[in-house]
Each structure stands twice: as C-alpha cells, then as structure tokens.
Amino acid sequence: MKEYFTIGDMAKYSGLSAKKLRYYDEMGILSPRHKDPKSGYRYYTFSEFEKSILLKTMRDLDYSLDRIKKEFAQMSTERYLELLKIRNEKIAVRLQQLQQMQKFLGARILELSMLKELPKDRCFVVPIQSFRGLVYPVVNQSREGLRQQVREIEKEHNDGASIILILRVVSKENIEAGRPTDYSSLLVMLSDYTGYEDRIRIFPEQLYAACYCLSPKHKSIKDWQNLLEYIDKSGYEICGDAVKKIMIEQGLPIESDGYGSIIGIPVRKRDSEEN
C-alpha cells in the first residue's frame, strides 16, 4: 500500500470524485495530511484513505454532512468495522454486476463473430441444444408496441439485469396460416429462474432450419418464404414453433442496413413414403 495518496489516487480507489474530495476538505470533514504550499497538491495518508471509504459508505446511505461529522467524532471500533462491512458488501454486489456484464459482453462478442461467418445467401439446417425461458404473449404487433412490452419486461426483471436474451416466437399455427411475421410470444431467458418455475417453457433439442434475415419484422416476409420453400424442397416438415433472434437491432450504425437477425424453424425429416 502506498505511503501517500494523491487526490487522483483517492478518487480512483475510494469512489469519491476529486471535486468531492476538495469539497470535503473545505468542509473540514476529510483533509489531506499534507498540502504542497507551492503547487497546492494534496497528499493523503492511509488513515485518510480509510476515512474516505467510510465517508463514501455513509454518503451512499444518504447521511447528512452533520451526521457524518458526528459519526467521525464518535467513531468506535465496532462502528468502524460495521461501516467497512457495509462497503465490502456493496463492492461484492458491484463485482457480481460487472461479472454478469462481462458474461453478456463475452457472449455478444462470440455471437457477432459467428454472425460474420453465417451464410447470408442461403438457408441451412443446424442442431440446437435445448433452451428455456419465460413466455410473454405479444399484446401489440407494432414495432413501438413490442418495444414498450420489452421495456415493461425489463422493468419487471430489475431493469433487465437478470435478462440474458429475449427471443421472438412465431407459433406453428401462424406459420401454416401464412402469418409468419406475427409473433405469438416473447421468450425471456433469465440468469435466475427462482420464483418463476411454473412459467418456464422448454424448447427441446432438435434440428432447426435457419436463415439470416437482413430485414426488420414488417419487411421479412420474403426471408420467411425462402426458408419455408427450402424446408419443403429439402424433405423436411415443420414440427414446432419458430424463433427469431435479433442479432443487430435496427437503427444501430452497423453496415448499410443496420439490422440482422436469425430465423429458426424446428424441423424433422418427412416419412420416406411421403417423399
């Protein structure tokens, strides 16, 4: 550990900005052990560094400056330890959030890297492992209606913190009725399903006929038609609800179209006597 901390070090490790540290110095709450009379640079000791951690903890608890001054004036070993534990717990929560974000970013990097390798000009069949999620019936087919529903779902799940992925689902009935662009539900995949066990839908491991779609929902009918023709010509038949995974959301400044998704329809080989 350093013998002295600059104000930049304090801001980096304590979570208090340099501006706040100067303010607390002026208020007499947290002052550096030494100030260079020529440069005005502040130098803090380890004692002030630990005090900054306690100060940040109390500010996070919405303590007033008067209460913080009283806390420091009457600080006991027990209270000191209690505040350090509170800060440690908050850091642990933050680390967990950062780890979740790291997993998400890692998955997206892998996903978009794989996207570059997908055949853009043809359909293909690929085995997909079993996956599961919570089902939310679609209440509005419009673009804004879907976005509003997604926002409400995210709010339900801690502003999206526990959501891994949201898939669009098209029922087999809608496909066979010629309405493949009408979503029947949204499948929300979570990092933790505790409390939602009775609402989980499981998609079994099976083959999917898939294609890369460059058009958003209202313009993707041709992609669906091409995929359905491919299924028929290749001797397959539809055996379940389709899913659509948006890889690049419309509006992002990526490539000329700014949109990309994967359409997948579960299939099985037709009986030989039907071929």
Beta strands, then each sheet from edge to edge (+ up, - down):
strand 1: 5-6
strand 2: 34-35
strand 3: 42-44
strand 4: 124-128
strand 5: 131-137
strand 6: 163-170
strand 7: 185-190
strand 8: 200-203
strand 9: 206-213
strand 10: 236-238
strand 11: 242-248
strand 12: 260-269
sheet 1: 1+ 3- 2+
sheet 2: 4+ 9- 12+ 10-
sheet 3: 4+ 9- 12+ 11- 6+ 7- 5+ 8-
end
